[in-house]
Amino acid sequence: MEKTTLGRTELRISRLGAGLSEIGGLSLENENDVARILNDALDSGINFLDTAACYGVSEELVGKTVSHRRSEYVLASKCGHIAGDWKGEAWTRETIEHSINRSLVRLQTDHLDLMQLHSCSQDILEEGVCIETLQRARDAGKVRYIGYSGDNEPAHWAVNSGIFDTLQTSFSLVDQHAYSTGLLQAAKSQNMGVIIKRPIGNGVWGAQSAPSSYSEEYFRRAQEMMADGPIQDAPSDRILLAMGFTFAHPEIDTAIIGTKNHGHMLSNIEMVDSQLPISNVTVSQLHEVFAAHDSAWIQQI
């Protein structure tokens, strides 16, 4: 698996990362299944694991299944929301401190390589308490780098602030505003690490229906775009098409794809290792078709 340096950090990460929100919807009884997925991912070259305090039992399953291989992967989590049995309010100093300490315990590690604020508003960012709390955690050695995970105007603020080491944001063939508004380019110009979430648009391109309620807006966009006719030189595999579009943009350091399906994970790895890039003509046409239909198609959180 190709590796790159995550922006101005010293972290060497795989171009394909593992998004762990889906395994968070499982239970601790699925430990053996998750162990197979994560250990095979590590064995295949994926070394960037991205989770969050509010992703169910995701952090705990990571700790139970691969903490013995901690030196082999870069570990990112997110904080800010209420998680577990915490009774405080979101985005306070106390909540973030509790969340970071809880993550360290659940992940069975003494430090996070990256801790990200989890899609808070621009007002929260401007208030500064969350940022200061992250910076203190970094100074205490609990986290190595700090980032912002989010979209639209708050993401632009986070990039322009110059405070964060990384940006995690939505980008795919059905969600292109991170590129068309210059967000990706601005982050890269500041030498921020760029992490893409939802890089295959929840797999809606070519699907017969929306895979989940979470992806209904993406499915609607795909249907409008596909009605214009075939995309020139597009690969026959719809996931390869979606993945190839995202990875065609040099501003991107890594794209995280979540799955609880072992076969899907192995297929994604094989595509990244052996079947990219796709045609520049295909990428250009997808930009054109999106722009033709874009009616305030803002980034999806």
ZADO-1210 file (C-alpha; in nm, 4 decimals, padded with zeros to 6 digits):
<atoms>
<atom x="00.0000" y="00.0000" z="00.0000" code="MET" pos="1"/>
<atom x="00.1347" y="00.3415" z="-00.0996" code="GLU" pos="2"/>
<atom x="00.2206" y="00.5663" z="00.1951" code="LYS" pos="3"/>
<atom x="00.2316" y="00.9440" z="00.2227" code="THR" pos="4"/>
<atom x="00.3090" y="01.1980" z="00.4944" code="THR" pos="5"/>
<atom x="-00.0010" y="01.3508" z="00.6508" code="LEU" pos="6"/>
<atom x="00.0519" y="01.7198" z="00.5798" code="GLY" pos="7"/>
<atom x="00.2928" y="01.8931" z="00.8153" code="ARG" pos="8"/>
<atom x="00.2825" y="01.6102" z="01.0676" code="THR" pos="9"/>
<atom x="00.5462" y="01.3396" z="01.0896" code="GLU" pos="10"/>
<atom x="00.2842" y="01.0684" z="01.0397" code="LEU" pos="11"/>
<atom x="00.3367" y="00.8275" z="00.7491" code="ARG" pos="12"/>
<atom x="-00.0024" y="00.6913" z="00.6519" code="ILE" pos="13"/>
<atom x="-00.1581" y="00.4652" z="00.3914" code="SER" pos="14"/>
<atom x="-00.3485" y="00.6282" z="00.1049" code="ARG" pos="15"/>
<atom x="-00.6471" y="00.4137" z="00.1985" code="LEU" pos="16"/>
<atom x="-00.7518" y="00.4380" z="00.5610" code="GLY" pos="17"/>
<atom x="-01.0048" y="00.2458" z="00.7672" code="ALA" pos="18"/>
<atom x="-01.3085" y="00.4410" z="00.8822" code="GLY" pos="19"/>
<atom x="-01.4438" y="00.2653" z="01.1901" code="LEU" pos="20"/>
<atom x="-01.7925" y="00.4083" z="01.2341" code="SER" pos="21"/>
<atom x="-01.9609" y="00.0994" z="01.0896" code="GLU" pos="22"/>
<atom x="-01.7952" y="-00.1448" z="01.3252" code="ILE" pos="23"/>
<atom x="-01.9104" y="00.0805" z="01.6069" code="GLY" pos="24"/>
<atom x="-02.2640" y="-00.0331" z="01.5286" code="GLY" pos="25"/>
<atom x="-02.1721" y="-00.3912" z="01.6097" code="LEU" pos="26"/>
<atom x="-02.1453" y="-00.5333" z="01.9604" code="SER" pos="27"/>
<atom x="-01.8575" y="-00.6627" z="02.1679" code="LEU" pos="28"/>
<atom x="-01.9750" y="-01.0127" z="02.0753" code="GLU" pos="29"/>
<atom x="-01.8460" y="-00.9394" z="01.7231" code="ASN" pos="30"/>
<atom x="-01.4880" y="-00.9132" z="01.8502" code="GLU" pos="31"/>
<atom x="-01.3635" y="-01.2070" z="01.6402" code="ASN" pos="32"/>
<atom x="-01.5127" y="-01.0642" z="01.3192" code="ASP" pos="33"/>
<atom x="-01.3619" y="-00.7227" z="01.3845" code="VAL" pos="34"/>
<atom x="-01.0264" y="-00.8787" z="01.4711" code="ALA" pos="35"/>
<atom x="-01.0217" y="-01.0493" z="01.1319" code="ARG" pos="36"/>
<atom x="-01.1082" y="-00.7285" z="00.9462" code="ILE" pos="37"/>
<atom x="-00.8597" y="-00.5040" z="01.1265" code="LEU" pos="38"/>
<atom x="-00.5708" y="-00.7496" z="01.1384" code="ASN" pos="39"/>
<atom x="-00.6092" y="-00.8280" z="00.7694" code="ASP" pos="40"/>
<atom x="-00.6248" y="-00.4545" z="00.6957" code="ALA" pos="41"/>
<atom x="-00.2975" y="-00.4024" z="00.8819" code="LEU" pos="42"/>
<atom x="-00.1406" y="-00.7036" z="00.7120" code="ASP" pos="43"/>
<atom x="-00.2429" y="-00.5592" z="00.3732" code="SER" pos="44"/>
<atom x="-00.0797" y="-00.2216" z="00.4347" code="GLY" pos="45"/>
<atom x="-00.3564" y="-00.0051" z="00.5795" code="ILE" pos="46"/>
<atom x="-00.2089" y="00.1778" z="00.8779" code="ASN" pos="47"/>
<atom x="-00.4493" y="00.4688" z="00.9321" code="PHE" pos="48"/>
<atom x="-00.7409" y="00.3925" z="01.1653" code="LEU" pos="49"/>
<atom x="-01.0026" y="00.6623" z="01.2206" code="ASP" pos="50"/>
<atom x="-01.2668" y="00.6336" z="01.4905" code="THR" pos="51"/>
<atom x="-01.4595" y="00.8599" z="01.7312" code="ALA" pos="52"/>
<atom x="-01.5820" y="00.8636" z="02.0876" code="ALA" pos="53"/>
<atom x="-01.9442" y="00.8535" z="01.9699" code="CYS" pos="54"/>
<atom x="-01.9036" y="00.5587" z="01.7282" code="TYR" pos="55"/>
<atom x="-02.0672" y="00.3053" z="01.9566" code="GLY" pos="56"/>
<atom x="-01.8192" y="00.0365" z="02.0622" code="VAL" pos="57"/>
<atom x="-01.5720" y="00.1184" z="01.7835" code="SER" pos="58"/>
<atom x="-01.2918" y="00.2410" z="02.0112" code="GLU" pos="59"/>
<atom x="-01.3359" y="-00.0493" z="02.2487" code="GLU" pos="60"/>
<atom x="-01.3225" y="-00.3040" z="01.9653" code="LEU" pos="61"/>
<atom x="-01.0043" y="-00.1462" z="01.8299" code="VAL" pos="62"/>
<atom x="-00.8476" y="-00.1742" z="02.1731" code="GLY" pos="63"/>
<atom x="-00.9529" y="-00.5353" z="02.2148" code="LYS" pos="64"/>
<atom x="-00.8441" y="-00.6518" z="01.8692" code="THR" pos="65"/>
<atom x="-00.5318" y="-00.4640" z="01.7576" code="VAL" pos="66"/>
<atom x="-00.3877" y="-00.2730" z="02.0543" code="SER" pos="67"/>
<atom x="-00.1108" y="-00.5360" z="02.0683" code="HIS" pos="68"/>
<atom x="-00.0027" y="-00.4004" z="01.7256" code="ARG" pos="69"/>
<atom x="-00.0134" y="-00.0344" z="01.8328" code="ARG" pos="70"/>
<atom x="00.3264" y="00.0483" z="01.6809" code="SER" pos="71"/>
<atom x="00.2007" y="-00.0561" z="01.3364" code="GLU" pos="72"/>
<atom x="-00.0767" y="00.2003" z="01.2888" code="TYR" pos="73"/>
<atom x="-00.1586" y="00.5683" z="01.3133" code="VAL" pos="74"/>
<atom x="-00.4581" y="00.6158" z="01.5418" code="LEU" pos="75"/>
<atom x="-00.7068" y="00.9016" z="01.5025" code="ALA" pos="76"/>
<atom x="-01.0206" y="00.9704" z="01.7025" code="SER" pos="77"/>
<atom x="-01.2692" y="01.2543" z="01.7491" code="LYS" pos="78"/>
<atom x="-01.4235" y="01.4297" z="02.0454" code="CYS" pos="79"/>
<atom x="-01.6768" y="01.6900" z="02.1478" code="GLY" pos="80"/>
<atom x="-02.0085" y="01.5046" z="02.1527" code="HIS" pos="81"/>
<atom x="-02.1538" y="01.3366" z="02.4580" code="ILE" pos="82"/>
<atom x="-02.0519" y="00.9712" z="02.4611" code="ALA" pos="83"/>
<atom x="-02.0864" y="00.6790" z="02.6979" code="GLY" pos="84"/>
<atom x="-02.2261" y="00.7578" z="03.0419" code="ASP" pos="85"/>
<atom x="-02.1023" y="01.1184" z="03.0469" code="TRP" pos="86"/>
<atom x="-02.3736" y="01.3609" z="03.1648" code="LYS" pos="87"/>
<atom x="-02.2187" y="01.6954" z="03.0716" code="GLY" pos="88"/>
<atom x="-02.2810" y="01.9268" z="02.7770" code="GLU" pos="89"/>
<atom x="-02.1228" y="01.8973" z="02.4341" code="ALA" pos="90"/>
<atom x="-01.8192" y="02.1112" z="02.3439" code="TRP" pos="91"/>
<atom x="-01.7221" y="02.2063" z="02.6991" code="THR" pos="92"/>
<atom x="-01.3708" y="02.1746" z="02.8406" code="ARG" pos="93"/>
<atom x="-01.4883" y="01.9032" z="03.0805" code="GLU" pos="94"/>
<atom x="-01.6565" y="01.6982" z="02.8088" code="THR" pos="95"/>
<atom x="-01.3541" y="01.7068" z="02.5791" code="ILE" pos="96"/>
<atom x="-01.1116" y="01.6192" z="02.8589" code="GLU" pos="97"/>
<atom x="-01.3338" y="01.3298" z="02.9672" code="HIS" pos="98"/>
<atom x="-01.3714" y="01.2139" z="02.6073" code="SER" pos="99"/>
<atom x="-00.9962" y="01.2093" z="02.5427" code="ILE" pos="100"/>
<atom x="-00.9246" y="01.0183" z="02.8638" code="ASN" pos="101"/>
<atom x="-01.2062" y="00.7725" z="02.7858" code="ARG" pos="102"/>
<atom x="-01.0704" y="00.7161" z="02.4354" code="SER" pos="103"/>
<atom x="-00.7235" y="00.6381" z="02.5691" code="LEU" pos="104"/>
<atom x="-00.8668" y="00.3749" z="02.8024" code="VAL" pos="105"/>
<atom x="-01.0955" y="00.2169" z="02.5437" code="ARG" pos="106"/>
<atom x="-00.8285" y="00.2128" z="02.2736" code="LEU" pos="107"/>
<atom x="-00.5745" y="00.0691" z="02.5224" code="GLN" pos="108"/>
<atom x="-00.3062" y="00.3218" z="02.4361" code="THR" pos="109"/>
<atom x="-00.1152" y="00.5996" z="02.6092" code="ASP" pos="110"/>
<atom x="-00.1547" y="00.8490" z="02.3247" code="HIS" pos="111"/>
<atom x="-00.3610" y="00.9335" z="02.0175" code="LEU" pos="112"/>
<atom x="-00.1675" y="01.0269" z="01.7049" code="ASP" pos="113"/>
<atom x="-00.4496" y="01.2615" z="01.6036" code="LEU" pos="114"/>
<atom x="-00.7495" y="01.3992" z="01.7913" code="MET" pos="115"/>
<atom x="-01.0109" y="01.5901" z="01.5928" code="GLN" pos="116"/>
<atom x="-01.2974" y="01.8160" z="01.6919" code="LEU" pos="117"/>
<atom x="-01.6035" y="01.6347" z="01.5625" code="HIS" pos="118"/>
<atom x="-01.8027" y="01.8686" z="01.3365" code="SER" pos="119"/>
<atom x="-01.8675" y="02.1522" z="01.5779" code="CYS" pos="120"/>
<atom x="-02.0090" y="02.4808" z="01.4512" code="SER" pos="121"/>
<atom x="-01.8099" y="02.7876" z="01.3564" code="GLN" pos="122"/>
<atom x="-01.9372" y="02.9643" z="01.6689" code="ASP" pos="123"/>
<atom x="-01.7907" y="02.6887" z="01.8856" code="ILE" pos="124"/>
<atom x="-01.4595" y="02.7133" z="01.7011" code="LEU" pos="125"/>
<atom x="-01.4475" y="03.0909" z="01.7412" code="GLU" pos="126"/>
<atom x="-01.5248" y="03.0642" z="02.1139" code="GLU" pos="127"/>
<atom x="-01.1921" y="02.8844" z="02.1466" code="GLY" pos="128"/>
<atom x="-01.2518" y="02.6604" z="02.4494" code="VAL" pos="129"/>
<atom x="-01.2487" y="02.3377" z="02.2471" code="CYS" pos="130"/>
<atom x="-00.9318" y="02.4351" z="02.0657" code="ILE" pos="131"/>
<atom x="-00.7532" y="02.5330" z="02.3877" code="GLU" pos="132"/>
<atom x="-00.8526" y="02.2024" z="02.5467" code="THR" pos="133"/>
<atom x="-00.7118" y="02.0073" z="02.2533" code="LEU" pos="134"/>
<atom x="-00.3922" y="02.2086" z="02.2664" code="GLN" pos="135"/>
<atom x="-00.3507" y="02.1297" z="02.6368" code="ARG" pos="136"/>
<atom x="-00.4006" y="01.7591" z="02.5660" code="ALA" pos="137"/>
<atom x="-00.1305" y="01.7857" z="02.3002" code="ARG" pos="138"/>
<atom x="00.1050" y="01.9642" z="02.5407" code="ASP" pos="139"/>
<atom x="00.0416" y="01.6896" z="02.7977" code="ALA" pos="140"/>
<atom x="00.1395" y="01.4199" z="02.5476" code="GLY" pos="141"/>
<atom x="-00.2041" y="01.2611" z="02.5286" code="LYS" pos="142"/>
<atom x="-00.2358" y="01.3506" z="02.1594" code="VAL" pos="143"/>
<atom x="00.0380" y="01.4225" z="01.9076" code="ARG" pos="144"/>
<atom x="-00.1559" y="01.6378" z="01.6590" code="TYR" pos="145"/>
<atom x="-00.4911" y="01.8150" z="01.6487" code="ILE" pos="146"/>
<atom x="-00.7410" y="01.8377" z="01.3665" code="GLY" pos="147"/>
<atom x="-01.0881" y="01.9455" z="01.2628" code="TYR" pos="148"/>
<atom x="-01.3429" y="01.7084" z="01.1132" code="SER" pos="149"/>
<atom x="-01.6289" y="01.8865" z="00.9404" code="GLY" pos="150"/>
<atom x="-01.7671" y="02.0583" z="00.6357" code="ASP" pos="151"/>
<atom x="-01.8788" y="02.3831" z="00.4726" code="ASN" pos="152"/>
<atom x="-01.8187" y="02.7161" z="00.6487" code="GLU" pos="153"/>
<atom x="-01.6812" y="02.5739" z="00.9768" code="PRO" pos="154"/>
<atom x="-01.4281" y="02.3734" z="00.7753" code="ALA" pos="155"/>
<atom x="-01.3183" y="02.6851" z="00.5873" code="HIS" pos="156"/>
<atom x="-01.2781" y="02.8668" z="00.9208" code="TRP" pos="157"/>
<atom x="-01.0733" y="02.5812" z="01.0624" code="ALA" pos="158"/>
<atom x="-00.8419" y="02.5835" z="00.7604" code="VAL" pos="159"/>
<atom x="-00.8020" y="02.9599" z="00.7526" code="ASN" pos="160"/>
<atom x="-00.7309" y="02.9753" z="01.1268" code="SER" pos="161"/>
<atom x="-00.3935" y="02.8065" z="01.0817" code="GLY" pos="162"/>
<atom x="-00.4469" y="02.6254" z="01.4127" code="ILE" pos="163"/>
<atom x="-00.5124" y="02.2685" z="01.3043" code="PHE" pos="164"/>
<atom x="-00.2691" y="02.0139" z="01.1660" code="ASP" pos="165"/>
<atom x="-00.5330" y="01.8251" z="00.9666" code="THR" pos="166"/>
<atom x="-00.8727" y="01.8571" z="00.8028" code="LEU" pos="167"/>
<atom x="-01.1174" y="01.5713" z="00.7619" code="GLN" pos="168"/>
<atom x="-01.4012" y="01.6552" z="00.5246" code="THR" pos="169"/>
<atom x="-01.6582" y="01.5020" z="00.2877" code="SER" pos="170"/>
<atom x="-01.5661" y="01.4652" z="-00.0787" code="PHE" pos="171"/>
<atom x="-01.6831" y="01.2291" z="-00.3527" code="SER" pos="172"/>
<atom x="-01.8248" y="01.2256" z="-00.7035" code="LEU" pos="173"/>
<atom x="-02.1648" y="01.3257" z="-00.5566" code="VAL" pos="174"/>
<atom x="-02.0236" y="01.5728" z="-00.3022" code="ASP" pos="175"/>
<atom x="-01.7708" y="01.7967" z="-00.4746" code="GLN" pos="176"/>
<atom x="-01.7957" y="02.1289" z="-00.2914" code="HIS" pos="177"/>
<atom x="-01.4760" y="02.0703" z="-00.0954" code="ALA" pos="178"/>
<atom x="-01.2999" y="02.1029" z="-00.4303" code="TYR" pos="179"/>
<atom x="-01.5178" y="02.3573" z="-00.6110" code="SER" pos="180"/>
<atom x="-01.5087" y="02.6017" z="-00.3162" code="THR" pos="181"/>
<atom x="-01.1316" y="02.5690" z="-00.2786" code="GLY" pos="182"/>
<atom x="-01.1395" y="02.4020" z="00.0628" code="LEU" pos="183"/>
<atom x="-00.9052" y="02.1175" z="-00.0312" code="LEU" pos="184"/>
<atom x="-00.6707" y="02.3531" z="-00.2103" code="GLN" pos="185"/>
<atom x="-00.6601" y="02.5953" z="00.0849" code="ALA" pos="186"/>
<atom x="-00.5837" y="02.3150" z="00.3291" code="ALA" pos="187"/>
<atom x="-00.3036" y="02.1852" z="00.1112" code="LYS" pos="188"/>
<atom x="-00.1576" y="02.5346" z="00.0671" code="SER" pos="189"/>
<atom x="-00.1221" y="02.5483" z="00.4470" code="GLN" pos="190"/>
<atom x="00.0418" y="02.2042" z="00.4443" code="ASN" pos="191"/>
<atom x="-00.2445" y="02.0561" z="00.6431" code="MET" pos="192"/>
<atom x="-00.3062" y="01.6863" z="00.6233" code="GLY" pos="193"/>
<atom x="-00.6228" y="01.6183" z="00.4218" code="VAL" pos="194"/>
<atom x="-00.8394" y="01.3206" z="00.5189" code="ILE" pos="195"/>
<atom x="-01.1473" y="01.2431" z="00.3121" code="ILE" pos="196"/>
<atom x="-01.4585" y="01.0924" z="00.4680" code="LYS" pos="197"/>
<atom x="-01.7407" y="00.9377" z="00.2637" code="ARG" pos="198"/>
<atom x="-01.5029" y="00.9107" z="-00.0380" code="PRO" pos="199"/>
<atom x="-01.7271" y="00.6746" z="-00.2331" code="ILE" pos="200"/>
<atom x="-02.0456" y="00.8689" z="-00.1532" code="GLY" pos="201"/>
<atom x="-02.1872" y="00.5769" z="00.0463" code="ASN" pos="202"/>
<atom x="-02.1781" y="00.3645" z="-00.2680" code="GLY" pos="203"/>
<atom x="-02.4824" y="00.5295" z="-00.4258" code="VAL" pos="204"/>
<atom x="-02.3491" y="00.5577" z="-00.7827" code="TRP" pos="205"/>
<atom x="-02.5158" y="00.2808" z="-00.9821" code="GLY" pos="206"/>
<atom x="-02.7086" y="00.1518" z="-00.6800" code="ALA" pos="207"/>
<atom x="-03.0743" y="00.0552" z="-00.7161" code="GLN" pos="208"/>
<atom x="-03.1750" y="00.2345" z="-00.3972" code="SER" pos="209"/>
<atom x="-03.0231" y="00.4377" z="-00.1174" code="ALA" pos="210"/>
<atom x="-02.8210" y="00.2015" z="00.1048" code="PRO" pos="211"/>
<atom x="-02.9476" y="00.3837" z="00.4149" code="SER" pos="212"/>
<atom x="-03.1446" y="00.6896" z="00.5208" code="SER" pos="213"/>
<atom x="-02.8074" y="00.8576" z="00.5790" code="TYR" pos="214"/>
<atom x="-02.7324" y="00.8325" z="00.2060" code="SER" pos="215"/>
<atom x="-03.0671" y="00.9402" z="00.0584" code="GLU" pos="216"/>
<atom x="-02.9422" y="01.2836" z="-00.0497" code="GLU" pos="217"/>
<atom x="-02.6381" y="01.1314" z="-00.2165" code="TYR" pos="218"/>
<atom x="-02.8600" y="00.8778" z="-00.3949" code="PHE" pos="219"/>
<atom x="-03.0848" y="01.1580" z="-00.5251" code="ARG" pos="220"/>
<atom x="-02.7827" y="01.3457" z="-00.6599" code="ARG" pos="221"/>
<atom x="-02.6467" y="01.0329" z="-00.8277" code="ALA" pos="222"/>
<atom x="-02.9771" y="00.9696" z="-01.0014" code="GLN" pos="223"/>
<atom x="-02.9801" y="01.3226" z="-01.1439" code="GLU" pos="224"/>
<atom x="-02.6209" y="01.3017" z="-01.2599" code="MET" pos="225"/>
<atom x="-02.6563" y="00.9544" z="-01.4130" code="MET" pos="226"/>
<atom x="-02.9629" y="01.0647" z="-01.6111" code="ALA" pos="227"/>
<atom x="-02.7253" y="01.2622" z="-01.8352" code="ASP" pos="228"/>
<atom x="-02.5913" y="00.9392" z="-01.9786" code="GLY" pos="229"/>
<atom x="-02.2769" y="00.7264" z="-01.9522" code="PRO" pos="230"/>
<atom x="-01.9520" y="00.8706" z="-01.8222" code="ILE" pos="231"/>
<atom x="-01.6757" y="00.8436" z="-02.0813" code="GLN" pos="232"/>
<atom x="-01.4069" y="00.5810" z="-02.0121" code="ASP" pos="233"/>
<atom x="-01.5653" y="00.4994" z="-01.6769" code="ALA" pos="234"/>
<atom x="-01.4677" y="00.1603" z="-01.5292" code="PRO" pos="235"/>
<atom x="-01.7511" y="-00.0898" z="-01.5139" code="SER" pos="236"/>
<atom x="-01.7153" y="-00.1288" z="-01.1371" code="ASP" pos="237"/>
<atom x="-01.9111" y="00.1526" z="-00.9720" code="ARG" pos="238"/>
<atom x="-01.7030" y="00.1437" z="-00.6522" code="ILE" pos="239"/>
<atom x="-01.3817" y="00.1672" z="-00.8528" code="LEU" pos="240"/>
<atom x="-01.5286" y="00.4657" z="-01.0376" code="LEU" pos="241"/>
<atom x="-01.6173" y="00.6428" z="-00.7129" code="ALA" pos="242"/>
<atom x="-01.2860" y="00.5603" z="-00.5502" code="MET" pos="243"/>
<atom x="-01.0889" y="00.6577" z="-00.8601" code="GLY" pos="244"/>
<atom x="-01.2586" y="00.9971" z="-00.8760" code="PHE" pos="245"/>
<atom x="-01.1651" y="01.0826" z="-00.5184" code="THR" pos="246"/>
<atom x="-00.8074" y="00.9602" z="-00.5377" code="PHE" pos="247"/>
<atom x="-00.7525" y="01.1584" z="-00.8602" code="ALA" pos="248"/>
<atom x="-00.7184" y="01.4776" z="-00.6547" code="HIS" pos="249"/>
<atom x="-00.3585" y="01.5346" z="-00.5386" code="PRO" pos="250"/>
<atom x="-00.4634" y="01.7493" z="-00.2419" code="GLU" pos="251"/>
<atom x="-00.5827" y="01.4339" z="-00.0648" code="ILE" pos="252"/>
<atom x="-00.3496" y="01.2452" z="00.1679" code="ASP" pos="253"/>
<atom x="-00.5825" y="00.9620" z="00.2635" code="THR" pos="254"/>
<atom x="-00.9436" y="00.8546" z="00.2161" code="ALA" pos="255"/>
<atom x="-01.1177" y="00.6495" z="00.4825" code="ILE" pos="256"/>
<atom x="-01.3720" y="00.3872" z="00.3843" code="ILE" pos="257"/>
<atom x="-01.5756" y="00.2151" z="00.6505" code="GLY" pos="258"/>
<atom x="-01.6992" y="-00.1408" z="00.6302" code="THR" pos="259"/>
<atom x="-01.7877" y="-00.4313" z="00.8545" code="LYS" pos="260"/>
<atom x="-01.7656" y="-00.6664" z="00.5555" code="ASN" pos="261"/>
<atom x="-01.4335" y="-00.8475" z="00.5297" code="HIS" pos="262"/>
<atom x="-01.4713" y="-00.9083" z="00.1551" code="GLY" pos="263"/>
<atom x="-01.5465" y="-00.5430" z="00.0831" code="HIS" pos="264"/>
<atom x="-01.2379" y="-00.4366" z="00.2755" code="MET" pos="265"/>
<atom x="-01.0127" y="-00.6700" z="00.0781" code="LEU" pos="266"/>
<atom x="-01.1717" y="-00.5560" z="-00.2498" code="SER" pos="267"/>
<atom x="-01.1125" y="-00.1900" z="-00.1638" code="ASN" pos="268"/>
<atom x="-00.7468" y="-00.2611" z="-00.0887" code="ILE" pos="269"/>
<atom x="-00.7011" y="-00.4459" z="-00.4182" code="GLU" pos="270"/>
<atom x="-00.8532" y="-00.1574" z="-00.6138" code="MET" pos="271"/>
<atom x="-00.6252" y="00.0998" z="-00.4547" code="VAL" pos="272"/>
<atom x="-00.3192" y="-00.1198" z="-00.4961" code="ASP" pos="273"/>
<atom x="-00.3811" y="-00.2377" z="-00.8525" code="SER" pos="274"/>
<atom x="-00.6565" y="-00.0530" z="-01.0416" code="GLN" pos="275"/>
<atom x="-00.5918" y="00.3175" z="-00.9948" code="LEU" pos="276"/>
<atom x="-00.5762" y="00.5734" z="-01.1440" code="PRO" pos="277"/>
<atom x="-00.8832" y="00.5987" z="-01.3622" code="ILE" pos="278"/>
<atom x="-00.8998" y="00.8138" z="-01.6770" code="SER" pos="279"/>
<atom x="-00.8564" y="01.1908" z="-01.6448" code="ASN" pos="280"/>
<atom x="-01.1353" y="01.2220" z="-01.9006" code="VAL" pos="281"/>
<atom x="-01.3683" y="01.0398" z="-01.6627" code="THR" pos="282"/>
<atom x="-01.2729" y="01.2636" z="-01.3723" code="VAL" pos="283"/>
<atom x="-01.3226" y="01.5805" z="-01.5775" code="SER" pos="284"/>
<atom x="-01.6655" y="01.4699" z="-01.6987" code="GLN" pos="285"/>
<atom x="-01.7771" y="01.3918" z="-01.3439" code="LEU" pos="286"/>
<atom x="-01.6775" y="01.7452" z="-01.2436" code="HIS" pos="287"/>
<atom x="-01.8765" y="01.8843" z="-01.5358" code="GLU" pos="288"/>
<atom x="-02.1876" y="01.6777" z="-01.4658" code="VAL" pos="289"/>
<atom x="-02.1846" y="01.7694" z="-01.0967" code="PHE" pos="290"/>
<atom x="-02.1494" y="02.1397" z="-01.1803" code="ALA" pos="291"/>
<atom x="-02.4381" y="02.1191" z="-01.4279" code="ALA" pos="292"/>
<atom x="-02.6737" y="01.9834" z="-01.1619" code="HIS" pos="293"/>
<atom x="-02.5354" y="02.1567" z="-00.8543" code="ASP" pos="294"/>
<atom x="-02.8215" y="02.3427" z="-00.6903" code="SER" pos="295"/>
<atom x="-02.6734" y="02.4310" z="-00.3516" code="ALA" pos="296"/>
<atom x="-02.5465" y="02.0751" z="-00.3148" code="TRP" pos="297"/>
<atom x="-02.3461" y="02.1601" z="-00.0065" code="ILE" pos="298"/>
<atom x="-02.1205" y="01.9132" z="00.1713" code="GLN" pos="299"/>
<atom x="-02.3065" y="01.6505" z="00.3679" code="GLN" pos="300"/>
<atom x="-02.2064" y="01.6219" z="00.7327" code="ILE" pos="301"/>
</atoms>
